[in-house]
Amino acid sequence: MRTREGMALTKKNGKLKGKQPKLPEPARRSIRRRYAEGEVSLADLATEYSVGRSTIHRIIHGPETSR
């Protein structure tokens, strides 16, 4: 109960944040551009950025805006 009260207070003050993105926005733009141009495959991007293929897939096919 005390945890929820603290979280509500923090949210009210605008400081409660969710999980941060694995990659910064410039890297996300680069991934979208390179994949759209056919430069590299999804698996190659996942290896290059040390993230899972599902993360790359979400970046490519998800919304263009960052969190």
N, CA, C and O atoms as a Tripos MOL2 file, in Angstrom:
@<TRIPOS>MOLECULE
protein
  268   267    67     0     0
PROTEIN
NO_CHARGES

@<TRIPOS>ATOM
      1 N           0.8260   -1.1780    0.0000 N.3       1 MET1
      2 CA          0.0000    0.0000    0.0000 C.3       1 MET1
      3 C           0.8830    1.2600    0.0000 C.2       1 MET1
      4 O           0.5980    2.2230   -0.7110 O.2       1 MET1
      5 N           1.9440    1.2390    0.7960 N.am      2 ARG2
      6 CA          2.8410    2.3940    0.8360 C.3       2 ARG2
      7 C           3.5290    2.5970   -0.5090 C.2       2 ARG2
      8 O           3.7720    3.7300   -0.9250 O.2       2 ARG2
      9 N           3.8440    1.4870   -1.1890 N.am      3 THR3
     10 CA          4.4780    1.5850   -2.4990 C.3       3 THR3
     11 C           3.5560    2.2740   -3.4860 C.2       3 THR3
     12 O           3.9810    3.1680   -4.2170 O.2       3 THR3
     13 N           2.3120    1.8660   -3.5120 N.am      4 ARG4
     14 CA          1.3410    2.4710   -4.4350 C.3       4 ARG4
     15 C           1.1400    3.9520   -4.1450 C.2       4 ARG4
     16 O           0.9930    4.7530   -5.0690 O.2       4 ARG4
     17 N           1.1320    4.3200   -2.8660 N.am      5 GLU5
     18 CA          0.9900    5.7280   -2.4980 C.3       5 GLU5
     19 C           2.1960    6.5290   -3.0010 C.2       5 GLU5
     20 O           2.0460    7.6310   -3.5290 O.2       5 GLU5
     21 N           3.3810    5.9650   -2.8310 N.am      6 GLY6
     22 CA          4.5940    6.6260   -3.3100 C.3       6 GLY6
     23 C           4.6090    6.7600   -4.8200 C.2       6 GLY6
     24 O           5.0140    7.7940   -5.3520 O.2       6 GLY6
     25 N           4.1650    5.7090   -5.5220 N.am      7 MET7
     26 CA          4.1200    5.7630   -6.9880 C.3       7 MET7
     27 C           3.1050    6.8000   -7.4580 C.2       7 MET7
     28 O           3.3530    7.5110   -8.4320 O.2       7 MET7
     29 N           1.9650    6.8940   -6.7750 N.am      8 ALA8
     30 CA          0.9470    7.8790   -7.1490 C.3       8 ALA8
     31 C           1.4850    9.2930   -6.9630 C.2       8 ALA8
     32 O           1.2560   10.1640   -7.8010 O.2       8 ALA8
     33 N           2.1930    9.5170   -5.8700 N.am      9 LEU9
     34 CA          2.7810   10.8270   -5.6070 C.3       9 LEU9
     35 C           3.8380   11.1750   -6.6510 C.2       9 LEU9
     36 O           3.8900   12.3050   -7.1350 O.2       9 LEU9
     37 N           4.6750   10.2050   -6.9950 N.am     10 THR10
     38 CA          5.7110   10.4230   -7.9990 C.3      10 THR10
     39 C           5.0940   10.7000   -9.3630 C.2      10 THR10
     40 O           5.5640   11.5720  -10.0940 O.2      10 THR10
     41 N           4.0470    9.9630   -9.7060 N.am     11 LYS11
     42 CA          3.3760   10.1670  -10.9870 C.3      11 LYS11
     43 C           2.7460   11.5570  -11.0420 C.2      11 LYS11
     44 O           2.7850   12.2280  -12.0730 O.2      11 LYS11
     45 N           2.1710   11.9760   -9.9290 N.am     12 LYS12
     46 CA          1.5670   13.2960   -9.8510 C.3      12 LYS12
     47 C           2.6030   14.3910  -10.1170 C.2      12 LYS12
     48 O           2.2990   15.4070  -10.7430 O.2      12 LYS12
     49 N           3.8170   14.1720   -9.6380 N.am     13 ASN13
     50 CA          4.9010   15.1340   -9.8370 C.3      13 ASN13
     51 C           5.5830   14.9910  -11.2010 C.2      13 ASN13
     52 O           6.4860   15.7610  -11.5300 O.2      13 ASN13
     53 N           5.1520   14.0090  -11.9890 N.am     14 GLY14
     54 CA          5.6800   13.8420  -13.3400 C.3      14 GLY14
     55 C           7.0460   13.1890  -13.4080 C.2      14 GLY14
     56 O           7.7680   13.3800  -14.3870 O.2      14 GLY14
     57 N           7.4170   12.4270  -12.3980 N.am     15 LYS15
     58 CA          8.7420   11.8230  -12.3860 C.3      15 LYS15
     59 C           8.7330   10.3200  -12.5610 C.2      15 LYS15
     60 O           9.7970    9.7070  -12.6440 O.2      15 LYS15
     61 N           7.5680    9.7140  -12.6200 N.am     16 LEU16
     62 CA          7.4760    8.2720  -12.7930 C.3      16 LEU16
     63 C           7.6350    7.9580  -14.2700 C.2      16 LEU16
     64 O           6.8600    8.4320  -15.1000 O.2      16 LEU16
     65 N           8.6330    7.1660  -14.5910 N.am     17 LYS17
     66 CA          8.8960    6.8130  -15.9780 C.3      17 LYS17
     67 C           8.7720    5.3060  -16.1440 C.2      17 LYS17
     68 O           8.9930    4.5400  -15.2060 O.2      17 LYS17
     69 N           8.4230    4.9060  -17.3320 N.am     18 GLY18
     70 CA          8.3440    3.4840  -17.6320 C.3      18 GLY18
     71 C           9.6970    2.9570  -18.0470 C.2      18 GLY18
     72 O          10.7210    3.6030  -17.8260 O.2      18 GLY18
     73 N           9.7010    1.7940  -18.6430 N.am     19 LYS19
     74 CA         10.9340    1.1790  -19.1010 C.3      19 LYS19
     75 C          11.5220    2.0040  -20.2370 C.2      19 LYS19
     76 O          10.8160    2.3850  -21.1710 O.2      19 LYS19
     77 N          12.7970    2.2720  -20.1490 N.am     20 GLN20
     78 CA         13.4720    3.0870  -21.1470 C.3      20 GLN20
     79 C          13.7500    2.2640  -22.4140 C.2      20 GLN20
     80 O          13.9350    1.0500  -22.3300 O.2      20 GLN20
     81 N          13.7800    2.9180  -23.5920 N.am     21 PRO21
     82 CA         14.0660    2.2000  -24.8320 C.3      21 PRO21
     83 C          15.4720    1.5890  -24.8120 C.2      21 PRO21
     84 O          16.3910    2.1530  -24.2190 O.2      21 PRO21
     85 N          15.6280    0.4390  -25.4590 N.am     22 LYS22
     86 CA         16.9290   -0.2170  -25.5070 C.3      22 LYS22
     87 C          17.9250    0.5510  -26.3600 C.2      22 LYS22
     88 O          19.1290    0.5140  -26.1060 O.2      22 LYS22
     89 N          17.4230    1.2450  -27.3670 N.am     23 LEU23
     90 CA         18.3080    1.9930  -28.2660 C.3      23 LEU23
     91 C          17.8810    3.4530  -28.3320 C.2      23 LEU23
     92 O          16.6860    3.7480  -28.3060 O.2      23 LEU23
     93 N          18.8500    4.3760  -28.4160 N.am     24 PRO24
     94 CA         18.5020    5.7930  -28.5190 C.3      24 PRO24
     95 C          17.8370    6.1040  -29.8630 C.2      24 PRO24
     96 O          17.9540    5.3290  -30.8120 O.2      24 PRO24
     97 N          17.1500    7.2220  -29.9400 N.am     25 GLU25
     98 CA         16.4080    7.5900  -31.1500 C.3      25 GLU25
     99 C          17.2900    7.6780  -32.4000 C.2      25 GLU25
    100 O          16.8490    7.2250  -33.4560 O.2      25 GLU25
    101 N          18.5120    8.2340  -32.3460 N.am     26 PRO26
    102 CA         19.3380    8.2560  -33.5660 C.3      26 PRO26
    103 C          19.6170    6.8570  -34.1090 C.2      26 PRO26
    104 O          19.6220    6.6570  -35.3240 O.2      26 PRO26
    105 N          19.8470    5.8980  -33.2330 N.am     27 ALA27
    106 CA         20.0820    4.5160  -33.6730 C.3      27 ALA27
    107 C          18.8100    3.9390  -34.2850 C.2      27 ALA27
    108 O          18.8710    3.1980  -35.2650 O.2      27 ALA27
    109 N          17.6630    4.2770  -33.7110 N.am     28 ARG28
    110 CA         16.3960    3.7810  -34.2390 C.3      28 ARG28
    111 C          16.1380    4.3240  -35.6470 C.2      28 ARG28
    112 O          15.6830    3.5940  -36.5280 O.2      28 ARG28
    113 N          16.4350    5.6150  -35.8490 N.am     29 ARG29
    114 CA         16.2760    6.2080  -37.1930 C.3      29 ARG29
    115 C          17.2080    5.5340  -38.1880 C.2      29 ARG29
    116 O          16.8170    5.2570  -39.3220 O.2      29 ARG29
    117 N          18.4340    5.2710  -37.7680 N.am     30 SER30
    118 CA         19.4170    4.6230  -38.6360 C.3      30 SER30
    119 C          18.9510    3.2150  -39.0230 C.2      30 SER30
    120 O          19.0770    2.8030  -40.1770 O.2      30 SER30
    121 N          18.4180    2.4960  -38.0550 N.am     31 ILE31
    122 CA         17.9180    1.1410  -38.3190 C.3      31 ILE31
    123 C          16.7870    1.1880  -39.3400 C.2      31 ILE31
    124 O          16.7740    0.4100  -40.2940 O.2      31 ILE31
    125 N          15.8310    2.1080  -39.1390 N.am     32 ARG32
    126 CA         14.7020    2.2160  -40.0840 C.3      32 ARG32
    127 C          15.1930    2.5450  -41.4900 C.2      32 ARG32
    128 O          14.7490    1.9430  -42.4680 O.2      32 ARG32
    129 N          16.1110    3.5020  -41.5820 N.am     33 ARG33
    130 CA         16.6170    3.9350  -42.8910 C.3      33 ARG33
    131 C          17.3660    2.8010  -43.5860 C.2      33 ARG33
    132 O          17.1090    2.5070  -44.7530 O.2      33 ARG33
    133 N          18.2890    2.1690  -42.8710 N.am     34 ARG34
    134 CA         19.1040    1.1150  -43.4790 C.3      34 ARG34
    135 C          18.2640   -0.0800  -43.9030 C.2      34 ARG34
    136 O          18.5270   -0.6840  -44.9430 O.2      34 ARG34
    137 N          17.2580   -0.4280  -43.1130 N.am     35 TYR35
    138 CA         16.4030   -1.5530  -43.4640 C.3      35 TYR35
    139 C          15.5330   -1.2090  -44.6760 C.2      35 TYR35
    140 O          15.3410   -2.0420  -45.5630 O.2      35 TYR35
    141 N          15.0080    0.0160  -44.7100 N.am     36 ALA36
    142 CA         14.1550    0.4480  -45.8280 C.3      36 ALA36
    143 C          14.9360    0.4750  -47.1350 C.2      36 ALA36
    144 O          14.3840    0.1740  -48.1940 O.2      36 ALA36
    145 N          16.2110    0.8310  -47.0700 N.am     37 GLU37
    146 CA         17.0350    0.8800  -48.2710 C.3      37 GLU37
    147 C          17.5170   -0.5020  -48.7010 C.2      37 GLU37
    148 O          18.1260   -0.6490  -49.7610 O.2      37 GLU37
    149 N          17.2450   -1.5120  -47.8810 N.am     38 GLY38
    150 CA         17.6670   -2.8680  -48.2140 C.3      38 GLY38
    151 C          19.1470   -3.1020  -47.9780 C.2      38 GLY38
    152 O          19.7220   -4.0540  -48.5060 O.2      38 GLY38
    153 N          19.7600   -2.2420  -47.1900 N.am     39 GLU39
    154 CA         21.1930   -2.3150  -46.9210 C.3      39 GLU39
    155 C          21.5650   -3.5680  -46.1180 C.2      39 GLU39
    156 O          22.5540   -4.2340  -46.4210 O.2      39 GLU39
    157 N          20.7700   -3.8780  -45.1010 N.am     40 VAL40
    158 CA         21.0620   -5.0020  -44.2130 C.3      40 VAL40
    159 C          19.7830   -5.7430  -43.8550 C.2      40 VAL40
    160 O          18.6790   -5.2230  -44.0140 O.2      40 VAL40
    161 N          19.9510   -6.9580  -43.3730 N.am     41 SER41
    162 CA         18.7900   -7.7390  -42.9590 C.3      41 SER41
    163 C          18.4650   -7.4630  -41.4950 C.2      41 SER41
    164 O          19.2570   -6.8690  -40.7630 O.2      41 SER41
    165 N          17.3010   -7.9020  -41.0980 N.am     42 LEU42
    166 CA         16.8510   -7.7430  -39.7270 C.3      42 LEU42
    167 C          17.8120   -8.4470  -38.7670 C.2      42 LEU42
    168 O          18.1540   -7.8970  -37.7200 O.2      42 LEU42
    169 N          18.2400   -9.6430  -39.1120 N.am     43 ALA43
    170 CA         19.1510  -10.4060  -38.2560 C.3      43 ALA43
    171 C          20.5140   -9.7170  -38.1470 C.2      43 ALA43
    172 O          21.1190   -9.7120  -37.0750 O.2      43 ALA43
    173 N          20.9990   -9.1360  -39.2480 N.am     44 ASP44
    174 CA         22.2780   -8.4270  -39.2110 C.3      44 ASP44
    175 C          22.2120   -7.2120  -38.2920 C.2      44 ASP44
    176 O          23.1550   -6.9400  -37.5500 O.2      44 ASP44
    177 N          21.1030   -6.4850  -38.3400 N.am     45 LEU45
    178 CA         20.9300   -5.3290  -37.4620 C.3      45 LEU45
    179 C          20.8810   -5.7520  -36.0030 C.2      45 LEU45
    180 O          21.4550   -5.0840  -35.1430 O.2      45 LEU45
    181 N          20.2050   -6.8510  -35.7200 N.am     46 ALA46
    182 CA         20.1110   -7.3430  -34.3410 C.3      46 ALA46
    183 C          21.4950   -7.7020  -33.8120 C.2      46 ALA46
    184 O          21.8150   -7.4040  -32.6620 O.2      46 ALA46
    185 N          22.3060   -8.3320  -34.6330 N.am     47 THR47
    186 CA         23.6670   -8.6790  -34.2260 C.3      47 THR47
    187 C          24.5100   -7.4270  -34.0300 C.2      47 THR47
    188 O          25.2390   -7.3210  -33.0430 O.2      47 THR47
    189 N          24.4200   -6.4930  -34.9430 N.am     48 GLU48
    190 CA         25.2100   -5.2600  -34.8750 C.3      48 GLU48
    191 C          24.9050   -4.4450  -33.6180 C.2      48 GLU48
    192 O          25.8210   -3.9090  -32.9950 O.2      48 GLU48
    193 N          23.6310   -4.3470  -33.2410 N.am     49 TYR49
    194 CA         23.2350   -3.5280  -32.0970 C.3      49 TYR49
    195 C          23.1120   -4.3380  -30.7960 C.2      49 TYR49
    196 O          22.7420   -3.7870  -29.7590 O.2      49 TYR49
    197 N          23.4150   -5.6140  -30.8450 N.am     50 SER50
    198 CA         23.3770   -6.5100  -29.6710 C.3      50 SER50
    199 C          22.0030   -6.5180  -28.9890 C.2      50 SER50
    200 O          21.8990   -6.4230  -27.7670 O.2      50 SER50
    201 N          20.9690   -6.6330  -29.7980 N.am     51 VAL51
    202 CA         19.6040   -6.7580  -29.2810 C.3      51 VAL51
    203 C          18.9380   -7.9170  -30.0170 C.2      51 VAL51
    204 O          19.4740   -8.4300  -30.9990 O.2      51 VAL51
    205 N          17.7810   -8.3170  -29.5400 N.am     52 GLY52
    206 CA         17.0640   -9.4080  -30.1780 C.3      52 GLY52
    207 C          16.4170   -8.9780  -31.4890 C.2      52 GLY52
    208 O          16.2030   -7.7910  -31.7310 O.2      52 GLY52
    209 N          16.1110   -9.9580  -32.3250 N.am     53 ARG53
    210 CA         15.4570   -9.6480  -33.5970 C.3      53 ARG53
    211 C          14.0870   -9.0320  -33.3750 C.2      53 ARG53
    212 O          13.6340   -8.2150  -34.1770 O.2      53 ARG53
    213 N          13.4220   -9.4190  -32.2910 N.am     54 SER54
    214 CA         12.1030   -8.8600  -32.0060 C.3      54 SER54
    215 C          12.1900   -7.3590  -31.7080 C.2      54 SER54
    216 O          11.2740   -6.6090  -32.0450 O.2      54 SER54
    217 N          13.2810   -6.9200  -31.0820 N.am     55 THR55
    218 CA         13.4730   -5.4910  -30.8160 C.3      55 THR55
    219 C          13.6170   -4.7320  -32.1250 C.2      55 THR55
    220 O          13.0140   -3.6720  -32.2970 O.2      55 THR55
    221 N          14.4040   -5.2600  -33.0410 N.am     56 ILE56
    222 CA         14.5910   -4.6230  -34.3530 C.3      56 ILE56
    223 C          13.2640   -4.6150  -35.1050 C.2      56 ILE56
    224 O          12.9090   -3.6140  -35.7280 O.2      56 ILE56
    225 N          12.5410   -5.7100  -35.0510 N.am     57 HIS57
    226 CA         11.2450   -5.7950  -35.7330 C.3      57 HIS57
    227 C          10.2860   -4.7380  -35.1910 C.2      57 HIS57
    228 O           9.5810   -4.0900  -35.9650 O.2      57 HIS57
    229 N          10.2510   -4.5560  -33.8640 N.am     58 ARG58
    230 CA          9.3990   -3.5340  -33.2510 C.3      58 ARG58
    231 C           9.7940   -2.1410  -33.7090 C.2      58 ARG58
    232 O           8.9290   -1.2990  -33.9510 O.2      58 ARG58
    233 N          11.0940   -1.8890  -33.8310 N.am     59 ILE59
    234 CA         11.5660   -0.5740  -34.2690 C.3      59 ILE59
    235 C          11.1500   -0.3090  -35.7160 C.2      59 ILE59
    236 O          10.6920    0.7850  -36.0440 O.2      59 ILE59
    237 N          11.3080   -1.2990  -36.5630 N.am     60 ILE60
    238 CA         11.0230   -1.1390  -37.9910 C.3      60 ILE60
    239 C           9.5210   -1.0170  -38.2570 C.2      60 ILE60
    240 O           9.0940   -0.1700  -39.0420 O.2      60 ILE60
    241 N           8.7400   -1.8450  -37.6160 N.am     61 HIS61
    242 CA          7.3090   -1.9000  -37.9140 C.3      61 HIS61
    243 C           6.4390   -1.1820  -36.8950 C.2      61 HIS61
    244 O           5.2180   -1.1480  -37.0460 O.2      61 HIS61
    245 N           7.0360   -0.6150  -35.8730 N.am     62 GLY62
    246 CA          6.2750    0.0940  -34.8480 C.3      62 GLY62
    247 C           6.0900    1.5520  -35.2010 C.2      62 GLY62
    248 O           6.4150    1.9760  -36.3090 O.2      62 GLY62
    249 N           5.5680    2.3200  -34.2590 N.am     63 PRO63
    250 CA          5.3750    3.7660  -34.4990 C.3      63 PRO63
    251 C           6.7070    4.4870  -34.6650 C.2      63 PRO63
    252 O           7.7200    4.0680  -34.1050 O.2      63 PRO63
    253 N           6.7030    5.5480  -35.4180 N.am     64 GLU64
    254 CA          7.9270    6.3140  -35.7220 C.3      64 GLU64
    255 C           8.4310    7.1360  -34.5480 C.2      64 GLU64
    256 O           9.6100    7.4860  -34.5070 O.2      64 GLU64
    257 N           7.5770    7.4450  -33.6080 N.am     65 THR65
    258 CA          7.9640    8.3220  -32.5060 C.3      65 THR65
    259 C           8.6230    7.5400  -31.3880 C.2      65 THR65
    260 O           8.3840    6.3440  -31.2240 O.2      65 THR65
    261 N           9.4640    8.2350  -30.6140 N.am     66 SER66
    262 CA         10.0770    7.6170  -29.4650 C.3      66 SER66
    263 C           9.1550    7.7740  -28.2800 C.2      66 SER66
    264 O           8.1640    8.5000  -28.3620 O.2      66 SER66
    265 N           9.4570    7.1090  -27.1770 N.am     67 ARG67
    266 CA          8.6390    7.1630  -25.9850 C.3      67 ARG67
    267 C           8.6010    8.5100  -25.3900 C.2      67 ARG67
    268 O           7.9450    8.7160  -24.3690 O.2      67 ARG67
@<TRIPOS>BOND
     1     1     2 1
     2     2     3 1
     3     3     4 2
     4     3     5 am
     5     5     6 1
     6     6     7 1
     7     7     8 2
     8     7     9 am
     9     9    10 1
    10    10    11 1
    11    11    12 2
    12    11    13 am
    13    13    14 1
    14    14    15 1
    15    15    16 2
    16    15    17 am
    17    17    18 1
    18    18    19 1
    19    19    20 2
    20    19    21 am
    21    21    22 1
    22    22    23 1
    23    23    24 2
    24    23    25 am
    25    25    26 1
    26    26    27 1
    27    27    28 2
    28    27    29 am
    29    29    30 1
    30    30    31 1
    31    31    32 2
    32    31    33 am
    33    33    34 1
    34    34    35 1
    35    35    36 2
    36    35    37 am
    37    37    38 1
    38    38    39 1
    39    39    40 2
    40    39    41 am
    41    41    42 1
    42    42    43 1
    43    43    44 2
    44    43    45 am
    45    45    46 1
    46    46    47 1
    47    47    48 2
    48    47    49 am
    49    49    50 1
    50    50    51 1
    51    51    52 2
    52    51    53 am
    53    53    54 1
    54    54    55 1
    55    55    56 2
    56    55    57 am
    57    57    58 1
    58    58    59 1
    59    59    60 2
    60    59    61 am
    61    61    62 1
    62    62    63 1
    63    63    64 2
    64    63    65 am
    65    65    66 1
    66    66    67 1
    67    67    68 2
    68    67    69 am
    69    69    70 1
    70    70    71 1
    71    71    72 2
    72    71    73 am
    73    73    74 1
    74    74    75 1
    75    75    76 2
    76    75    77 am
    77    77    78 1
    78    78    79 1
    79    79    80 2
    80    79    81 am
    81    81    82 1
    82    82    83 1
    83    83    84 2
    84    83    85 am
    85    85    86 1
    86    86    87 1
    87    87    88 2
    88    87    89 am
    89    89    90 1
    90    90    91 1
    91    91    92 2
    92    91    93 am
    93    93    94 1
    94    94    95 1
    95    95    96 2
    96    95    97 am
    97    97    98 1
    98    98    99 1
    99    99   100 2
   100    99   101 am
   101   101   102 1
   102   102   103 1
   103   103   104 2
   104   103   105 am
   105   105   106 1
   106   106   107 1
   107   107   108 2
   108   107   109 am
   109   109   110 1
   110   110   111 1
   111   111   112 2
   112   111   113 am
   113   113   114 1
   114   114   115 1
   115   115   116 2
   116   115   117 am
   117   117   118 1
   118   118   119 1
   119   119   120 2
   120   119   121 am
   121   121   122 1
   122   122   123 1
   123   123   124 2
   124   123   125 am
   125   125   126 1
   126   126   127 1
   127   127   128 2
   128   127   129 am
   129   129   130 1
   130   130   131 1
   131   131   132 2
   132   131   133 am
   133   133   134 1
   134   134   135 1
   135   135   136 2
   136   135   137 am
   137   137   138 1
   138   138   139 1
   139   139   140 2
   140   139   141 am
   141   141   142 1
   142   142   143 1
   143   143   144 2
   144   143   145 am
   145   145   146 1
   146   146   147 1
   147   147   148 2
   148   147   149 am
   149   149   150 1
   150   150   151 1
   151   151   152 2
   152   151   153 am
   153   153   154 1
   154   154   155 1
   155   155   156 2
   156   155   157 am
   157   157   158 1
   158   158   159 1
   159   159   160 2
   160   159   161 am
   161   161   162 1
   162   162   163 1
   163   163   164 2
   164   163   165 am
   165   165   166 1
   166   166   167 1
   167   167   168 2
   168   167   169 am
   169   169   170 1
   170   170   171 1
   171   171   172 2
   172   171   173 am
   173   173   174 1
   174   174   175 1
   175   175   176 2
   176   175   177 am
   177   177   178 1
   178   178   179 1
   179   179   180 2
   180   179   181 am
   181   181   182 1
   182   182   183 1
   183   183   184 2
   184   183   185 am
   185   185   186 1
   186   186   187 1
   187   187   188 2
   188   187   189 am
   189   189   190 1
   190   190   191 1
   191   191   192 2
   192   191   193 am
   193   193   194 1
   194   194   195 1
   195   195   196 2
   196   195   197 am
   197   197   198 1
   198   198   199 1
   199   199   200 2
   200   199   201 am
   201   201   202 1
   202   202   203 1
   203   203   204 2
   204   203   205 am
   205   205   206 1
   206   206   207 1
   207   207   208 2
   208   207   209 am
   209   209   210 1
   210   210   211 1
   211   211   212 2
   212   211   213 am
   213   213   214 1
   214   214   215 1
   215   215   216 2
   216   215   217 am
   217   217   218 1
   218   218   219 1
   219   219   220 2
   220   219   221 am
   221   221   222 1
   222   222   223 1
   223   223   224 2
   224   223   225 am
   225   225   226 1
   226   226   227 1
   227   227   228 2
   228   227   229 am
   229   229   230 1
   230   230   231 1
   231   231   232 2
   232   231   233 am
   233   233   234 1
   234   234   235 1
   235   235   236 2
   236   235   237 am
   237   237   238 1
   238   238   239 1
   239   239   240 2
   240   239   241 am
   241   241   242 1
   242   242   243 1
   243   243   244 2
   244   243   245 am
   245   245   246 1
   246   246   247 1
   247   247   248 2
   248   247   249 am
   249   249   250 1
   250   250   251 1
   251   251   252 2
   252   251   253 am
   253   253   254 1
   254   254   255 1
   255   255   256 2
   256   255   257 am
   257   257   258 1
   258   258   259 1
   259   259   260 2
   260   259   261 am
   261   261   262 1
   262   262   263 1
   263   263   264 2
   264   263   265 am
   265   265   266 1
   266   266   267 1
   267   267   268 2
@<TRIPOS>SUBSTRUCTURE
     1 MET1         2 RESIDUE 1 A MET
     2 ARG2         6 RESIDUE 1 A ARG
     3 THR3        10 RESIDUE 1 A THR
     4 ARG4        14 RESIDUE 1 A ARG
     5 GLU5        18 RESIDUE 1 A GLU
     6 GLY6        22 RESIDUE 1 A GLY
     7 MET7        26 RESIDUE 1 A MET
     8 ALA8        30 RESIDUE 1 A ALA
     9 LEU9        34 RESIDUE 1 A LEU
    10 THR10       38 RESIDUE 1 A THR
    11 LYS11       42 RESIDUE 1 A LYS
    12 LYS12       46 RESIDUE 1 A LYS
    13 ASN13       50 RESIDUE 1 A ASN
    14 GLY14       54 RESIDUE 1 A GLY
    15 LYS15       58 RESIDUE 1 A LYS
    16 LEU16       62 RESIDUE 1 A LEU
    17 LYS17       66 RESIDUE 1 A LYS
    18 GLY18       70 RESIDUE 1 A GLY
    19 LYS19       74 RESIDUE 1 A LYS
    20 GLN20       78 RESIDUE 1 A GLN
    21 PRO21       82 RESIDUE 1 A PRO
    22 LYS22       86 RESIDUE 1 A LYS
    23 LEU23       90 RESIDUE 1 A LEU
    24 PRO24       94 RESIDUE 1 A PRO
    25 GLU25       98 RESIDUE 1 A GLU
    26 PRO26      102 RESIDUE 1 A PRO
    27 ALA27      106 RESIDUE 1 A ALA
    28 ARG28      110 RESIDUE 1 A ARG
    29 ARG29      114 RESIDUE 1 A ARG
    30 SER30      118 RESIDUE 1 A SER
    31 ILE31      122 RESIDUE 1 A ILE
    32 ARG32      126 RESIDUE 1 A ARG
    33 ARG33      130 RESIDUE 1 A ARG
    34 ARG34      134 RESIDUE 1 A ARG
    35 TYR35      138 RESIDUE 1 A TYR
    36 ALA36      142 RESIDUE 1 A ALA
    37 GLU37      146 RESIDUE 1 A GLU
    38 GLY38      150 RESIDUE 1 A GLY
    39 GLU39      154 RESIDUE 1 A GLU
    40 VAL40      158 RESIDUE 1 A VAL
    41 SER41      162 RESIDUE 1 A SER
    42 LEU42      166 RESIDUE 1 A LEU
    43 ALA43      170 RESIDUE 1 A ALA
    44 ASP44      174 RESIDUE 1 A ASP
    45 LEU45      178 RESIDUE 1 A LEU
    46 ALA46      182 RESIDUE 1 A ALA
    47 THR47      186 RESIDUE 1 A THR
    48 GLU48      190 RESIDUE 1 A GLU
    49 TYR49      194 RESIDUE 1 A TYR
    50 SER50      198 RESIDUE 1 A SER
    51 VAL51      202 RESIDUE 1 A VAL
    52 GLY52      206 RESIDUE 1 A GLY
    53 ARG53      210 RESIDUE 1 A ARG
    54 SER54      214 RESIDUE 1 A SER
    55 THR55      218 RESIDUE 1 A THR
    56 ILE56      222 RESIDUE 1 A ILE
    57 HIS57      226 RESIDUE 1 A HIS
    58 ARG58      230 RESIDUE 1 A ARG
    59 ILE59      234 RESIDUE 1 A ILE
    60 ILE60      238 RESIDUE 1 A ILE
    61 HIS61      242 RESIDUE 1 A HIS
    62 GLY62      246 RESIDUE 1 A GLY
    63 PRO63      250 RESIDUE 1 A PRO
    64 GLU64      254 RESIDUE 1 A GLU
    65 THR65      258 RESIDUE 1 A THR
    66 SER66      262 RESIDUE 1 A SER
    67 ARG67      266 RESIDUE 1 A ARG
